[in-house]
Amino acid sequence: MIRRAIDSALNQTYKNIEIILVDDASTDNTKEVIDGYGNEKIRYLKLNENHGQCYARNRGMEISRGQYIGFLDSDDEWLPLKLEKQLECFAKGDYSLGAVYGYAYEVDERTGKTFLQNEGLKRGYLHDDFLKGYCPATPSLFLVRRDVMLEVNMFDENLITFVDLDLWLRISKKYTFDLVDAPIIRKYEHSGEQYVSNFNKRAKGLDLLLEKWGEEIKSAYGADFFIKLQKERIEKTVDNVLLRPPKNYRDHFSNIIKYLIKVRSSNLRLYFKALVVFIIGPRMMNIYYIKLKRDHD
């Protein structure tokens, strides 16, 4: 996957770039892959200990030299015109423009199906939208001014998940967001150990995010809205985990039920599906999902 991501960065039509690959203390052959390119545009930073995604991204930004920062997760892929189109938006915008994103192709690697994610995306001053829970699919979509990233102190290293939403909340207090009206990345979804499939991390991360922003949300929209938002976020998190259950799903099951009860979810489908996955196991659920999608198509 890392080679696909690197190739997509090197294949950009806009060529004046540096690629900073931060290795968060991995134990695979990442260094060998990088050395195989022999490309001076690629800078490799190896961390001695695993500190998590925010720490790794921040260390990469600190040594960057460009005017803009683009993010690329190892299992995502930039389309060739991504940077060119986003830089065109910056060229047309004024100083208030802090970040540009766009549409995404979502590729389900279990079924081979591709879906275009382009509905409901917004531009302008989006702080109120982010407070209400709006969040584009992945940081890989974004190109952000480096000075803006440094101004807001980059990613919050105290958070675990929902780190992108927290970042957009802080940037949107002062700056606007623009949108490329075209697909600019491929986002790959699979049944591996992605953050979206780790309920325990996602739930804890949500708790930390709402603890940080809860007072502003309540002040703007009231306590009832805050409770509703928390419920919707937990239900969506559960739904995503059940869609692609990890191998250690049974370690998450009790926490899933606990959180559904905590937010007073009345979605019986989620309780039932969580129990079914617990009984039949994640592998059988993934096989069933693939068969169901093929039969439907």
Buried (B, 14 or more C-beta within 10 A) or exposed (E): EBEEBBEBBBEBEBEEBEBBBBBBEEEEEBEEBBEEBEEEBBBBBEBEEEBBBBBBBBBBBEEBEEEBBBBBBBBBBBBEBBBBBBBBBBEEEEEEBBBBBBBBBBBBEBBEEEEEBBEEBEBEBBBEBBBBBBBBBBBBBBBBBBEBBEBBEBBBBEBBBBBBBBBBBBBBEEBBBBBBEEBBBBBBBBBEEBBBBBBBBBBBBBBBBBEBBBEBBBEEBEEEBBEBBBBBBBBEBBBBBBBBBBBEBBEBBEBBBEBBEEBEBEBEEBBEBBEEBBEEBBEEBBBEBBEEBEEEE
